């Protein structure tokens, strides 16, 4: 998140949340932190807010009634009555503790924070943040000792790496607020307790999420399913990745029928693509529309992971940006090795 200079960190409290399946305890703080040092306040604000992408917006959900979503209810109470901050933070810690039973869930500190003047579009509004630190790093501390210097190691938190976070904006309360989420650890499906079990959030069905999810699923299909179901080379995969990305970069709106005709071409591949999409939606619990406005911020994000590099043993890397028809693959029986021919007009 950018533009956080105006943010006021009003209250922060820390609770220790263990894994009950390993006999680890829940240790609650009686009072919020005393934040008299302005530098510490700024460091905490950077640590808490620096990893969020404000374009990725979620909202709290519940299968029957949003009021039955525990995190939604506790945070709503904080917004309505800031005097209840400490009590509601303890309820949040208790609830997280009850959801931390998976074997891969690590013990850590839960920070609950109340912010004011947080940027949201053209507004500056109130927000509540939940942050969990699970990863400790080793630091060296150099200090004077008489006429010399000594070095000791200490364990601490890297303020540039937020493990888990949730920022709840005081906006759209009837729809489950507007929520941004960070989950940098335990990304396996069986350990996503932070998003699925604790927060119980789902993405807003907007252009950003549709664009982001469609490109993500395209990459997975081309990388995994496409070579398994069809006889294609690595260069064919890269070509399809490039054509998919080019479509999103050059169009203002996505249309599945148009995408199938211009990018995928072959009916059998289109059928396989459709089936893979249904499985992807079921696994992510998110339905992707077949027509939506393309969001450029999501395209830029996904472009970073759409690799167009053909790696040949440990000797060569070929960057392919287009024109699959100018690449020819073959096999040389004399040497017993595969080869590629690249046709071009000039080198630079």
Secondary structure by P-SEA (a helix, b strand, c coil): ccccccccccbbbbbbbccccccbbbbbbccccccccaaaaaaaaaaacccccccbbbbbbccccccccaaaaaaaaaaacccaaaaaaaaaaaaaaaaccccccccbbbbbbbbcccccccbbbbbbbbbbbcbbbbbbbbbbccccccccccccccccccccbbbbcccccccccbbbbbbcccccccccccccccccccccccaaaaaaaaaaaaaaaaaccccccccccaaaaaaaaaaaaaaaaccccccaaaaaacccccaaaaaaaaaaaaaaaaaacbbbbcbbbbbaaaaaaacccccccccccccbbbbbccccccbbbbbbccccccbbbbbbcccc
